[in-house]
Amino acid sequence: MKSMKFVTPVALILLSLLFSFTLIRKGGVQGKISPAEGIQQVLLILGTDTLKIQPQAGNFKVDNIKAGTYKLLVKTQMPYKDFTIAEVPVIDSATTDVGQIQLLRY
């Protein structure tokens, strides 16, 4: 009987710890940049983390990134201007579409 008094609270604590953790789900970002020949580099920045993206024919899609508010930076080649979206929200289990990005000339 004495061991039962010890086992029950321990079992309850272990069960509560097991159910208190949820699966960490991640999101993504996608979009299209044109003209594609103006792209030098595409970066997604979250705090001190930087993710480099390699677009294909101007299209890009990144999956499996942690939730947060990212900065999207498109570094360009001359004669195009760099392009920035200051706040790109990424939420769990969803892909944020930033749409069509049209690069401007100087």
N, C-alpha and C positions, 0 to 999 in steps of 0.2 A: 504494500500500500504506500509505503514511504517513497519508493522509486516511481510510482505512478504520479505522485504530486510533483516530482521533478521533471518527468518526461513530458507531461501535458503542457506546461508553460514553454518548454524548449521547442516542442513541436509546433506550437502556435506561433512562436517567434520565427521559426524557420519558414513556415508557410506564408506568413505575412511578408517576409523578405522576398520570397519567391514571386509573389504576386505584385510586389511594389515596383518591380522592374518591367518596363515595356520594351518592345523591340524598337530600336532606333531606325526610323525610316528616313530616307533621304529623298531629295528632290532633284530638279534639273532646270536648265536654261537652254532655250533654242532661239534661233533667229536667222535672218538673211541680211547680208551686207552687199551693197552694190555701189559702184562697180568692184568686182572681186579683185581686179588687178591693182586696185589702190590699197589693198590690205597688206600691212607689214606684219602686224602681230595683234592678237586679240587676247585680252587679259580679263579675268574675273578676280576681284580683290575683296577679301573679307578679313578685316583687321590686318594682321601681319601675314596672312596666307594669300598667296597669289597662284592662280591656276592659269596656265597658258593653254589656249585653245587653237587648234589647227583647222580653220574652215576649209571646206571642200566646195569649190565653185561658188564661194560666198556664203554657203550654208554652214551653220554650226549647231551642234547639239551636244550638251554635256549632261550626263546622268550621274546619279549616285553621289551628289554633293550634299554637304550638311546644310540644314536650314539656317537662314539668316538673311541679312540685307547686304547684297553685294554691290560693288561698283564695277560696271562694265566699261572697259577702255579699249578702243580700237585705235591702234597706232597705225599711221598711214605712211605711204610713200608720196613724195612730191608728184603732182601738184595738189594733193588732197589734204584737207585739214583733219587732225585727230578728232575723234568723236568719243563722248563720254555720256553714259547714263549713270547718274549718281546713286540711284536707289533701285536695285533689281531684287524684289522679294522672292526668296526661295522658301517654299513651305514643304512640309512632309508629304511624300507620295504624290507630288504634282510637278508638272513641268511648266515653268514660266516662259511664255512666248513674248519676246521683246519686239517681234514684228520685223518689218522691213526697215533697215537702216540705210539711208541714202547719203553717201559721202559727198561733201561739198568741196569745191575747188577754192584755192586762195584767190 
